Amino acid sequence: MAYRNHNCCPPTDPIMTNPRRVVRNFYHPQLVQVIHPIEIVNRHHCYPVYQHSVTCSERDEWVGSAQPYFRKDNQ
């Protein structure tokens, strides 16, 4: 048994398949200026602010028989 540890089949021609494409992506930083315009609008609004004030008046009333005596000088 001369073929005990050997392959008894003869070698064949190699089979070549279509190449597979492997893409390796490399990324490099690139500065890009992004400008964000801002418009500031100042709105002015009027709103009521109540200032309360109090007026005071005073008067005398005479009721019933407690009327004061007024003297008429020309009589």
C-alpha positions as MATLAB code, in Angstrom:
seq = 'MAYRNHNCCPPTDPIMTNPRRVVRNFYHPQLVQVIHPIEIVNRHHCYPVYQHSVTCSERDEWVGSAQPYFRKDNQ';
ca = [
       0.000    0.000    0.000;
       2.098    2.737   -1.330;
      -0.751    5.272   -1.444;
      -1.781    5.022    2.203;
      -0.936    8.602    3.284;
      -1.123   10.140   -0.180;
      -4.073   11.435   -2.170;
      -4.854    8.960   -4.865;
      -6.483   11.597   -7.108;
      -4.246   13.603   -9.374;
      -4.236   17.424   -8.936;
      -6.509   19.422  -11.200;
      -6.109   22.804  -12.765;
      -7.030   25.629  -10.393;
     -10.384   27.345  -10.820;
     -10.250   31.118  -11.048;
     -13.414   32.987  -10.011;
     -14.340   36.522  -10.868;
     -12.613   38.997   -8.603;
     -14.559   40.374   -5.695;
     -14.459   44.087   -5.262;
     -13.597   45.320   -1.813;
     -14.024   49.051   -1.247;
     -12.211   50.636    1.628;
     -13.547   54.093    2.497;
     -11.267   56.622    4.116;
     -12.747   59.808    5.538;
     -10.839   63.042    5.979;
     -12.183   66.173    7.698;
     -13.085   69.068    5.446;
     -14.073   72.420    6.916;
     -17.336   73.846    5.609;
     -18.606   77.193    6.858;
     -22.293   77.204    7.692;
     -23.752   80.664    8.249;
     -26.960   80.987   10.275;
     -28.414   84.477    9.847;
     -30.438   85.782   12.784;
     -32.822   88.724   12.631;
     -33.747   90.316   15.930;
     -37.106   92.095   15.987;
     -37.802   94.355   18.953;
     -41.549   94.699   19.423;
     -42.809   97.388   21.754;
     -46.273   97.006   23.239;
     -48.333   99.360   25.361;
     -50.312   97.847   28.185;
     -52.410   99.550   30.856;
     -50.925  100.153   34.259;
     -53.638  101.347   36.587;
     -52.744  104.071   39.059;
     -55.578  104.311   41.537;
     -56.148  107.620   43.224;
     -58.788  108.578   45.763;
     -60.408  111.965   46.132;
     -61.983  112.925   49.382;
     -64.646  115.515   50.034;
     -66.307  116.400   53.320;
     -69.626  118.091   54.102;
     -71.847  118.599   57.060;
     -75.510  117.622   57.124;
     -77.960  118.720   59.759;
     -80.842  116.429   60.369;
     -83.946  116.997   62.493;
     -83.965  119.475   65.398;
     -80.217  119.634   65.678;
     -80.043  122.391   63.058;
     -77.499  125.043   63.969;
     -78.781  128.510   64.608;
     -77.772  130.972   61.920;
     -78.331  134.552   62.769;
     -79.349  136.834   60.015;
     -77.714  140.162   60.583;
     -79.965  142.248   58.350;
     -83.200  141.643   60.238;
];
